[in-house]
């Protein structure tokens, strides 16, 4: 039996009403990407949520902690959502994306991550 990893990653990619909420278009963008990742077999299941102005990605997969493909998926999801935030002129678009490029792991690049 394969081990299942639970990954939760969050980032502030653009606030709606300052730091108070996440615009529905950012959540829709992230949700579309998570659904595609499920269809493509990268993750087993996933959900998109929000807390304050953070977009939250929570998913299960069999790839283990710190998997490069899973972390790259999250990074690219946050980049796509940041582009939506910029188009909508939201507050602090991309402010949690501190790195210029993905380096194999999302840790230290700005987003918060927890895995088990």
N, C-alpha and C positions, 0 to 999 in steps of 0.2 A: 504494500500500500504506500502510495506517495505521500510525502509530508506536505501539508498545506501551510503556506505562509499568508499571514494577514498583514497587509501594508496599508498604512494611513499616511498620506502626505497632504500638507496644506500650504497655501501661499496666498498672499495678498497681491492680486494682479490688477486691482482697480476698484476703488470704493464707490459705492452708490450712496449718495447723501453722506459725503465724507467717509468716515470709518464705520458707518452704521449698518450697511447692508451690501449684498452682492446683487448686481443687476441681473435680471432673469436671462438676458442674452449670454452672459458669461457662463451661467449654469447650463444653458442649452448647448453651448459650444463644448463644454467639458463632457456633458452627458453623451453627446453624439460620438465623441472620441472613445469614451468608455464602452459604449455599445459596440463600436467597431472592434475594440480590443477583445471583447468577449467573443464576437463572431469569428475573429481571426485566431482565437485560441491562445492569445498572450496571457489573458487572465481567465479565471474560472467564473468569477462574478464580480460586480462592482457597483458602487453607488457614488453619486455626487451630492454633496451637501454644502452648507455654508454656516459659518458662525461669525457674526459681525461682518467684516469685509473680506474674510478669508474664504477661498474656494477649497473644499475638502474632497479628496479622492480617497475612497476606501475600497480595497479590492482584495480578493483571494487569488492565489496562484500557487503553482508547484515549482517555482523557480528558485526559492530560497531568499534569504535576507541579502540585501545589497546587490540584487541582480541588475546588471547593466541595462538590459532591455526594458525591464519594468521601470527603472529610474528614468531612462531616456523617454519612455512613454509619458511619464508624469511631467518631466521637463518640457517636452514638446506640447503637451496639453496646456500647461501654464503659459507658454509662449503664444499659442493660438488664442487663448483667452485674453492675454495682454493686448493682442492686436485688436480684438473686439473692444476692449476697454479704451484703447486709443481712438478708435473710430467714433466711439460714443463720448469722447472727451471726459472720461471718468477720472476721479481724484486718484493720484498716485499710481497711474498705470504701470504695472510691472515692478512695483517698488520692492517686492521680496525676491526678485530675480537678480541676485548680486553678481553672478558670474557672467562673463561675456559669451561663454559657450559651454556646452555640456562636456564634462571631463570623465565620464564613466560612472559617476555616482552623484546623486543629488545632494549628499551631505556636504555642508559648507558652502553651498551655492545660494543659500537664502531660504528656500522652503523648509518647513519643519517636517520631520519624518519619524515614524515609529513603526517597527516591524517585529513580528514574533511568529 
